[in-house]
Amino acid sequence: MTKTMLAALALTAALAAAPAAAQGISIGPGGVRVDPGYRDRDVDLSRGDAIRIARRAGIVDVDNVARRGPRFVVDGSDRRGDDITVVIDSRSGDVIDVRR
């Protein structure tokens, strides 16, 4: 009985030490997609990803999305109707610059 208890305790401790994985769900024009919680750094962003990131940075209406080397430049307007440009790194998804 004590061996079974020790084995159960060891199994519980091993499972508790396992790293947690965060997932998310994206709902967009293409349907529902599961985001695994990590980004493969060898894959560039899509135009849709660049638009999503630009919207989080303040763009409401997107006028143009252009790929310039390792960057996406997204032009549009904010909620007040003012022009805004968001520059995004195409590999990491980091916002490099926001010009109003």
N, C-alpha and C positions, 0 to 999 in steps of 0.2 A: 504494500500500500504506500509506503514512504517513497519507494522508487517511482511509482506512478505520479505521486504528488510532485516530486522533484522534476520529473520529465515534463509535467504540465507547467510548472513554474518556469523552467528553462525555455519551453516553447513560447510561453506568454512574453517573457523578457525579449526573446529574439524577434517576435513579431512587433513588439512595441518600439523596438529600435529601428525598424524599417523606415526609410524616408517617405514622407507624404508626397503625393503627386497632385498638383492642382490642374484641373481641367476647366474649360469654359465652353460655352455654346454661343455661336454666332448665328444670328438670324438675319438674312439679307435677301437681295433680289434673286440670288441663286438657290435659296432654300436654307435649310438648317445645316450647320456644319459644326463638328466637334473640334475645338481647339485643344491640342494635346498639352498646352501649357509651356511649351518650349518652341523656339524657332531655330531651324537649321541655318546656321550662319553662311552656308555655301549657296543658299538659294536667295535670289533677289525677290523683293516685294513685287506684288502685282499692282496694276493700276488701281484696283479696288481697295487693296490694303493701303495704298498711299492716300486715297480719298478718305478712308475711314480715319486714318491718323490725322489728316488735315482738318477733318470735322471736329476731332477732339481738341485741336489747337485753335478753333474759333471760326472756321469757314462754315457758312450755312449753305450758300449757293455756289456750286463749283462751275467755273467758266471754262477752264482749260487745265489739262494735266499733261506735262511735258517731261520726257526723260532726257536729262542732260548729264551724260557721263554716269558717274556713280550716284547721281541724285535725281529725285523727282521734284519738280517745281509745280505746285498746285496753286492756280490763281482763282480767285472768287471774291465773294463779298461776305461780310460778317452780318450779324443780326440787325445792325443799324443801317445796312446797305453800303457801308464803306468798303473800298477795295482792300483786299488782304492777299498776301502771297506767303505760302508756307513752303520751305525747302526741307526735304526729308532725305536722309541717307537711305539708299536703296538696299543696302545689306542689313543694317541693324534696325532700321525703322525709327531711328532717333530724329527728332526735329532739330534741324541745324539752325534755322532762322525763321522768324516770323516778321514780315514787313507789312506795316499798315499804312 
